[in-house]
Amino acid sequence: MTKIQFCQEYGINISPTEWPCHHLPDAILGDRGELAGMAVETLIPNLNVRIENAAPYRADWKGLVERYFRTIHGHVKPFLPGYIDTDFRQRGGRDYRLDSRVDIDQFTEIIIHLIRYHNNHHYLSSYDREEMMITDNVNPIPIELWNWGIENRSGRLRTFPEDIVKLNLMPSNKATITARGIKFKGMYYSCDKALKEFWFEKARSNLLSKSEKLLDISYDYRQPNFIYVRSPDGRDFEKCFLLEPSERYSQKNIHDIEYLQAYEKWLYQKSQSNELQAGVDLISDIESVVNRANVLASVTVDEHLSNTQKVSGIKENRASEKAKRRDDEGFELAKTETSILTTVLPTTNSDSPENKSLQPDHLELLKKKRQERFNEHRE
């Protein structure tokens, strides 16, 4: 995004000459915090930007930064409602927060106006111009100093595509190739390269070494729908998309997702004691049923029978039990105490010996056919 586009988002139109800086710096002076440690580990080697952090409690080491904070305060204090003055914490002091009226977008708009004023109109009275600057009649105004420096002192100005700069400014981490997808913080992703090179199939077949499974990625805390697999030099990337099983995390930020996962883990741990007790109760219930069955068997089983005699009637008992269950469990819809069939005049009993002799017994026919086939196979 150019400075022109940035300012237009806040309703401010500028010309390219008002804010021409769009190059990577040679170094960034930081106040520790976000510019210390792992957060900028990709910025240094991939874009060749030096990070210089001032020592803690040494404001005098970054005087230009501190002085400009004071300059900003001096400009906005008389006009900005809610500006917190030095007596804020004094006993009986006014709570200036109650006067606040400006939101973050409006405050950003004010800062843009301050930068435009400083760049194009602020006269640096204490700036020591070089002899060539005086010869060229260059006023100590930031925009004139910049333009003169670009023309006479430049040579290391560098630019990169916007996406590559953003890639190296994002937090970095490791992701793992698994059979289900590229796993990162409990979520699963995929990309075109993974599908073309069969990453997930190789992981399922254990064809990837431990180092091959690990991927260097960049991600945005605010947009976990995507992660980006970086090339070793940070000049290219592969965009990965959230897979369907992880879509419940869509449109949430990383902090919300980590909270949700921690809460689910807590619920699981909390349920373990209840599940353990339920398992003990289940074992007790099964043992109770088995004990009752043993008591009943000790009364009904005739111990004088041989093992062959005990199992000889299994087939008939099973058929009898099935028939009984069909009668007991069969459905009758709109059932009434007095069946309508009782009002129908009786007809000839179909179960009489005369009727049975006239009707074929299909069940017996099937049994005979099955026995005949069995005998044929035995022969």
Sequence and secondary structure as in RCSB ss.txt:
>XXXX:A:sequence
MTKIQFCQEYGINISPTEWPCHHLPDAILGDRGELAGMAVETLIPNLNVRIENAAPYRADWKGLVERYFRTIHGH
VKPFLPGYIDTDFRQRGGRDYRLDSRVDIDQFTEIIIHLIRYHNNHHYLSSYDREEMMITDNVNPIPIELWNWGI
ENRSGRLRTFPEDIVKLNLMPSNKATITARGIKFKGMYYSCDKALKEFWFEKARSNLLSKSEKLLDISYDYRQPN
FIYVRSPDGRDFEKCFLLEPSERYSQKNIHDIEYLQAYEKWLYQKSQSNELQAGVDLISDIESVVNRANVLASVT
VDEHLSNTQKVSGIKENRASEKAKRRDDEGFELAKTETSILTTVLPTTNSDSPENKSLQPDHLELLKKKRQERFN
EHRE
>XXXX:A:secstr
  HHHHHHTTT    TTTS   SB SEEEE SGGGSGGGGTTHHHHH  EEEE  TT GGGGHHHHHHHHHHHHH
HTTT TT   TTTTSTT   GGGG    HHHHHHHHHHHHHHHHHH   TT    HHHHHTT  S HHHHHHHHH
HHT S  B   HHHHHHHHS EEEEEE SSSEEETTEEEE HHHHHTTHHHHHHTT S HHHHEEEEEEETTEEE
EEEEE TTSS EEEEEE GGGGGGTT  HHHHHHHHHHHHHHHHHHHHHHHHHHHHHHHHHHHHHHHHHHHHHHH
S TTS HHHHHTTHHHHHHHHHHHHHHHH   TT  SS GGGGS     TTSHHHHHHS  HHHHHHHHHHHHHH
HHH 
